[in-house]
Structure formats: structure tokens, C-alpha cells
């Protein structure tokens, strides 16, 4: 059981850790009474943070039980989606890239 956090690839690396932290807490608060969330919070509460492009972000919005976060430093743009933890995710989640900082040019 894990929580996926998807961060758009145009988000500056310096903001990503804070956005991921906010996403985890916001998702917990939104779904804290959900049975899946309760099971997750009482176990090891794994999280997976991925970097996604605009198309992947839009496609992921079709999934159930999620929360979208905006960033005030980026004109309140939608920057992240956090999903209520579950054991099974749709096939698209297998292809999302794990988040890592962009290489320095």
C-alpha cells in the first residue's frame, strides 16, 4: 500500500520537496477517515514521488480519490496530485518516472 505524489516536470527543483510535503499532509487530511488511508497510516506509510509531464498529469486526474495542489510562488498553478493510498493503481502509474533533481547544466 502506498501514496503516489505526482509533481509536474516544470516545477523548479527547489520547490519540489516542500510541494511533496504539503501534498502528503493535504492528502492525509482530505482522506483521513477513508479505510485505505487508515490502513496505510497504521502501517509503514510508503510514498512514491514521481515527475510527470503535462499529458501524464492530465491523464492522472481521471483517477479516483486524489487531491490537486497549487503553488502560490507559481501564480497558483496546479503543480501536484496526491492519491489516497491503495494497493492497486492503474497501469499508467508503472510508467511514471521517479522524481529526481534535474541535472545541472
Backbone torsions as a table, in degrees:
resi	resn	phi	psi	omega
1	UNK	NA	131.0	-179.0
2	UNK	-151.0	158.2	175.0
3	UNK	-101.9	126.2	173.6
4	UNK	-94.6	137.6	174.5
5	UNK	-125.3	117.2	-178.9
6	UNK	-105.8	125.2	179.5
7	UNK	-115.9	131.6	179.5
8	UNK	-60.4	144.9	-176.4
9	UNK	-71.9	-10.1	178.2
10	UNK	-92.7	1.6	177.9
11	UNK	-75.9	129.7	178.0
12	UNK	-59.0	139.6	-178.8
13	UNK	-54.6	-32.8	-177.9
14	UNK	-65.9	-23.7	-179.9
15	UNK	-93.2	-19.6	-173.2
16	UNK	-58.3	-44.2	-179.8
17	UNK	-61.7	-40.6	179.8
18	UNK	-68.1	-41.3	178.9
19	UNK	-62.1	-43.5	179.4
20	UNK	-63.6	-40.3	178.5
21	UNK	-64.6	-45.2	177.5
22	UNK	-61.7	-40.6	-178.2
23	UNK	-63.0	-44.2	-180.0
24	UNK	-60.8	-46.6	-179.7
25	UNK	-67.6	-43.6	-179.9
26	UNK	-62.1	-40.1	179.2
27	UNK	-65.5	-43.9	178.3
28	UNK	-59.8	-47.4	-178.1
29	UNK	-62.1	-40.2	-178.1
30	UNK	-67.9	-38.0	-172.8
31	UNK	-113.5	19.0	-172.1
32	UNK	-59.5	-24.9	178.6
33	UNK	-95.5	0.0	178.7
34	UNK	-71.1	138.5	-178.3
35	UNK	-58.9	-41.2	178.6
36	UNK	-63.6	-42.7	179.5
37	UNK	-63.3	-42.0	179.5
38	UNK	-62.5	-41.5	178.3
39	UNK	-64.3	-43.4	-178.6
40	UNK	-63.7	-47.1	-175.1
41	UNK	-67.3	-24.1	179.5
42	UNK	-90.3	1.3	178.6
43	UNK	-114.3	-137.3	-175.4
44	UNK	-91.1	1.0	-177.8
45	UNK	32.8	66.3	176.9
46	UNK	-70.3	145.1	175.7
47	UNK	-130.5	144.8	175.9
48	UNK	-124.3	121.7	-179.7
49	UNK	-107.9	125.6	-177.0
50	UNK	-124.4	152.2	174.0
51	UNK	-100.1	124.8	-177.0
52	UNK	-127.0	152.5	175.8
53	UNK	-86.3	177.4	-175.4
54	UNK	-60.7	-40.3	-179.7
55	UNK	-67.0	-44.0	178.5
56	UNK	-62.1	-39.2	178.6
57	UNK	-60.7	-49.1	-179.4
58	UNK	-62.1	-42.4	179.0
59	UNK	-64.5	-38.2	-179.4
60	UNK	-66.9	-25.8	178.7
61	UNK	-62.4	-17.9	179.6
62	UNK	-76.9	-14.8	-179.5
63	UNK	-72.3	155.4	-178.8
64	UNK	-81.8	165.5	173.7
65	UNK	46.5	72.6	177.9
66	UNK	-140.6	169.4	174.1
67	UNK	-134.6	138.0	179.5
68	UNK	-103.0	134.8	178.6
69	UNK	-112.8	146.6	176.0
70	UNK	-112.9	166.6	-179.9
71	UNK	-127.3	118.3	-178.3
72	UNK	-62.5	-33.6	179.2
73	UNK	-69.3	-11.7	179.5
74	UNK	-120.8	43.8	176.9
75	UNK	57.1	36.1	178.4
76	UNK	59.2	30.8	176.4
77	UNK	-69.0	145.2	171.9
78	UNK	-68.7	123.6	-174.0
79	UNK	-124.4	-14.5	-170.1
80	UNK	-155.0	148.1	172.1
81	UNK	-127.7	131.4	174.3
82	UNK	-117.1	137.8	-175.7
83	UNK	-110.9	134.5	174.6
84	UNK	-53.3	132.3	-177.2
85	UNK	-55.1	147.7	176.8
86	UNK	-159.6	166.8	179.5
87	UNK	-86.2	-30.1	-177.1
88	UNK	-121.2	132.0	174.3
89	UNK	-119.6	160.3	179.1
90	UNK	-67.1	165.4	-174.9
91	UNK	-55.9	-35.1	-176.4
92	UNK	-57.8	-29.6	-177.4
93	UNK	-65.9	-24.0	178.6
94	UNK	-67.9	-19.6	-174.9
95	UNK	-102.7	-5.4	177.9
96	UNK	-70.4	141.2	-179.9
97	UNK	-85.8	137.6	174.7
98	UNK	-59.8	142.5	179.7
99	UNK	-70.2	135.9	170.3
100	UNK	-150.3	156.0	-179.2
101	UNK	-62.1	147.8	173.9
102	UNK	-66.2	143.1	178.2
103	UNK	-63.3	145.9	177.9
104	UNK	-74.6	130.7	-178.0
105	UNK	-85.3	NA	NA
